[in-house]
Amino acid sequence: MRFRDRREAGQKLAQALARYRGREGIVYPLPRGGVVLGVEIARALGMPLDLVIPRKIGHPYNPEYAICAVTEHGAPVCNEREVAQVDPEWFRKRVEAERREARRRRELYLAGRVPLPAEGKIAIVVDDGIATGLTMRAAIQDVRSRHPTRVIVAVPVAPKDTADRLMRDVDEVAALDVSDFYLGAVGAYYDDFPQLTDDEVILLLREVQPTN
C-alpha cells in the first residue's frame, strides 16, 4: 500500500478507527511526522490531542543505530544486548540528555501545557510508520503510565514481526499495511515524505484545540 502523503495516511487511519468516534479518548502522535496523522485522526474522531515524545539513543560508534529510546517519563526501552556493551556512565548521561530534550520539545510544541488526564480513556498512539518499533515501545510505556483503559497503536505501515511484538504491549494495533516483506524504510511507502520543521509541528497542533 502506498500513500500520497502523511495527511492521506492519517485520513485512512481515521476511517479504520471510525468505531471510536464519540468515545472518550486522547490521540498521542509521535513528533514530528506522526503529528500530521494525529491531527487528522483527532479531528475525525472528535478527540483531543496530546503528545508523547520518545527520543532515540544511538550507539556511541554508530549514532544512526538506535540502541534505546526514552521519553520524559519511565524507564528506557532498550536493546539490552547492545546496551550491555557500552560504557554505563556514557549511557546514563545520554538518557538524561534525551529526557531533557523530550521535555524541551514538549515545552516548545505545546507551550508548557500539562498532559491531558488519560485515566479511564482510550489512548491512540500514532506515528507515520514503524520499523524496529523501539521508539513506539517507549511511547507505549509512557502512555500506559497514564492509566488509560485501552491503548491502540495506529500506524499506516509496519513489519509483521514488529506488529506482532507490539501486540504484547497494547490492546490493538491498527495498521493499514502489515507485511513480511517490509520495504526497509517508512518513507518508501509515501510519494511525498518531507521532514517537518518544529514550526510546522506547532502550526499543525494549533489545528486541533485541546480540551480536558
C-alpha positions as CSV (number, residue, x, y, z in Angstrom):
1,M,0.0,0.0,0.0
2,R,1.2,3.5,-0.9
3,F,0.1,6.9,0.4
4,R,0.2,10.2,-1.3
5,D,1.4,11.9,1.9
6,R,1.0,11.8,5.6
7,R,-2.3,13.5,5.6
8,E,-3.8,10.9,3.3
9,A,-2.4,8.2,5.6
10,G,-3.9,9.9,8.6
11,Q,-7.3,10.1,6.9
12,K,-7.3,6.4,6.0
13,L,-6.3,5.5,9.6
14,A,-9.1,7.7,10.9
15,Q,-11.5,5.7,8.7
16,A,-10.1,2.4,10.1
17,L,-10.7,3.8,13.6
18,A,-14.2,5.2,13.0
19,R,-15.8,2.9,15.5
20,Y,-14.1,5.0,18.3
21,R,-15.7,8.3,17.2
22,G,-17.6,9.8,20.1
23,R,-15.7,7.7,22.7
24,E,-13.7,9.3,25.5
25,G,-10.2,9.2,24.2
26,I,-6.9,11.0,23.5
27,V,-4.8,10.9,20.4
28,Y,-1.0,10.7,21.1
29,P,1.1,11.3,17.9
30,L,4.9,11.0,18.0
31,P,6.6,14.2,16.7
32,R,7.4,15.2,14.2
33,G,5.9,13.2,11.4
34,G,3.2,11.5,13.5
35,V,1.6,14.8,14.3
36,V,0.3,15.2,10.7
37,L,-1.6,11.9,11.0
38,G,-2.6,12.6,14.6
39,V,-4.3,15.8,13.7
40,E,-6.3,14.0,11.0
41,I,-7.3,11.3,13.4
42,A,-8.2,13.6,16.3
43,R,-10.3,15.8,14.1
44,A,-12.2,12.8,12.5
45,L,-12.8,11.1,15.9
46,G,-13.6,14.2,17.8
47,M,-10.8,13.6,20.3
48,P,-8.3,15.9,21.9
49,L,-4.7,15.6,21.0
50,D,-1.7,15.4,23.3
51,L,1.9,14.3,22.6
52,V,4.2,11.5,23.6
53,I,7.9,12.3,22.7
54,P,10.3,9.4,22.5
55,R,13.9,10.1,21.8
56,K,16.4,7.6,20.3
57,I,19.8,6.9,21.8
58,G,22.3,5.9,19.1
59,H,25.2,3.6,19.6
60,P,28.3,5.6,20.5
61,Y,30.2,4.3,17.5
62,N,27.2,4.4,15.1
63,P,24.8,7.1,16.2
64,E,22.3,6.2,13.4
65,Y,21.9,2.7,15.0
66,A,19.4,3.1,17.9
67,I,20.1,1.0,20.9
68,C,17.5,2.6,23.2
69,A,14.6,5.0,23.3
70,V,13.4,7.1,26.2
71,T,10.5,9.6,26.9
72,E,10.0,12.3,29.5
73,H,8.9,9.6,32.0
74,G,9.5,6.0,32.7
75,A,12.4,3.6,32.1
76,P,14.3,3.5,28.8
77,V,13.3,0.8,26.3
78,C,16.5,-0.8,25.0
79,N,18.2,-3.4,23.0
80,E,19.7,-4.9,26.2
81,R,22.4,-6.8,24.4
82,E,23.8,-3.6,22.8
83,V,23.4,-1.5,26.0
84,A,25.4,-4.1,28.0
85,Q,28.4,-3.3,25.7
86,V,28.5,0.4,26.2
87,D,30.0,2.5,29.0
88,P,27.4,2.8,31.8
89,E,28.3,6.4,32.6
90,W,28.0,7.4,28.9
91,F,24.7,5.7,28.7
92,R,23.4,7.4,31.9
93,K,24.3,10.8,30.5
94,R,22.7,10.1,27.2
95,V,19.4,9.0,28.9
96,E,19.3,12.2,30.9
97,A,20.2,14.4,27.9
98,E,17.4,12.8,25.8
99,R,14.9,13.2,28.6
100,R,15.8,16.9,28.8
101,E,15.3,17.2,25.0
102,A,11.9,15.5,25.2
103,R,10.9,18.0,27.9
104,R,12.2,20.9,25.8
105,R,10.2,19.8,22.8
106,R,7.0,19.4,24.8
107,E,7.5,23.0,26.0
108,L,8.2,24.2,22.5
109,Y,5.3,22.4,20.8
110,L,2.6,22.8,23.5
111,A,3.8,26.0,25.3
112,G,4.1,24.1,28.6
113,R,0.6,22.7,28.6
114,V,0.3,19.9,31.2
115,P,-0.5,16.5,29.9
116,L,-4.2,15.7,29.4
117,P,-5.7,13.3,32.0
118,A,-5.9,9.9,30.3
119,E,-7.2,7.8,33.2
120,G,-10.3,5.9,32.1
121,K,-10.0,6.9,28.5
122,I,-8.9,5.3,25.2
123,A,-5.3,6.2,24.2
124,I,-4.5,6.1,20.4
125,V,-0.7,6.3,19.8
126,V,0.1,7.4,16.3
127,D,3.1,7.5,14.1
128,D,3.7,7.7,10.3
129,G,5.2,4.2,10.3
130,I,7.2,1.7,12.3
131,A,10.5,-0.1,11.5
132,T,12.1,-1.7,14.6
133,G,9.4,-0.4,17.0
134,L,11.9,0.8,19.6
135,T,10.5,4.4,19.8
136,M,6.9,3.1,19.7
137,R,7.5,0.8,22.6
138,A,8.9,3.7,24.6
139,A,5.9,5.7,23.7
140,I,3.5,2.9,24.7
141,Q,5.2,2.6,28.1
142,D,4.9,6.3,28.7
143,V,1.2,6.3,27.7
144,R,0.5,3.2,29.8
145,S,1.8,5.0,32.9
146,R,-1.1,7.5,32.4
147,H,-3.6,4.7,33.1
148,P,-5.9,4.7,30.0
149,T,-8.5,1.9,29.8
150,R,-7.3,0.9,26.3
151,V,-4.1,1.5,24.3
152,I,-4.3,1.4,20.5
153,V,-1.3,1.8,18.2
154,A,-2.3,3.4,14.9
155,V,0.2,3.3,12.0
156,P,-0.1,3.1,8.2
157,V,2.7,0.5,7.8
158,A,4.6,-1.9,10.0
159,P,6.7,-5.1,9.5
160,K,4.7,-8.1,10.7
161,D,7.2,-9.2,13.3
162,T,7.2,-5.7,14.8
163,A,3.4,-5.5,14.8
164,D,3.2,-8.9,16.5
165,R,5.7,-7.8,19.1
166,L,3.7,-4.6,19.9
167,M,0.6,-6.7,20.4
168,R,2.1,-7.9,23.6
169,D,2.1,-4.4,24.9
170,V,-1.2,-2.9,23.6
171,D,-4.9,-3.8,23.2
172,E,-4.9,-3.2,19.4
173,V,-2.5,-2.5,16.5
174,A,-4.5,-0.6,13.8
175,A,-2.2,-0.8,10.8
176,L,-3.2,-0.5,7.2
177,D,-0.3,-2.4,5.8
178,V,1.4,-5.2,7.8
179,S,3.8,-7.2,5.7
180,D,6.5,-9.9,5.9
181,F,8.2,-8.0,3.0
182,Y,8.8,-4.6,4.6
183,L,10.4,-2.1,2.2
184,G,13.0,-1.2,4.8
185,A,12.2,2.5,5.3
186,V,8.9,4.2,6.3
187,G,9.4,6.8,3.6
188,A,9.3,4.2,0.9
189,Y,5.6,3.9,1.4
190,Y,4.9,7.6,0.6
191,D,5.0,9.6,-2.6
192,D,5.7,12.8,-0.5
193,F,7.6,12.3,2.8
194,P,9.3,15.6,3.8
195,Q,11.0,16.2,7.1
196,L,8.8,18.5,9.2
197,T,10.2,21.5,11.0
198,D,9.4,22.5,14.6
199,D,7.4,25.5,13.3
200,E,5.3,23.2,11.1
201,V,4.6,20.9,14.0
202,I,3.4,23.9,16.1
203,L,1.1,25.1,13.3
204,L,-0.3,21.6,12.9
205,L,-1.1,21.4,16.7
206,R,-3.0,24.6,16.5
207,E,-5.4,22.9,14.1
208,V,-6.7,20.8,17.0
209,Q,-7.7,22.7,20.1
210,P,-7.1,20.5,23.2
211,T,-10.0,20.1,25.6
212,N,-9.9,18.5,29.1
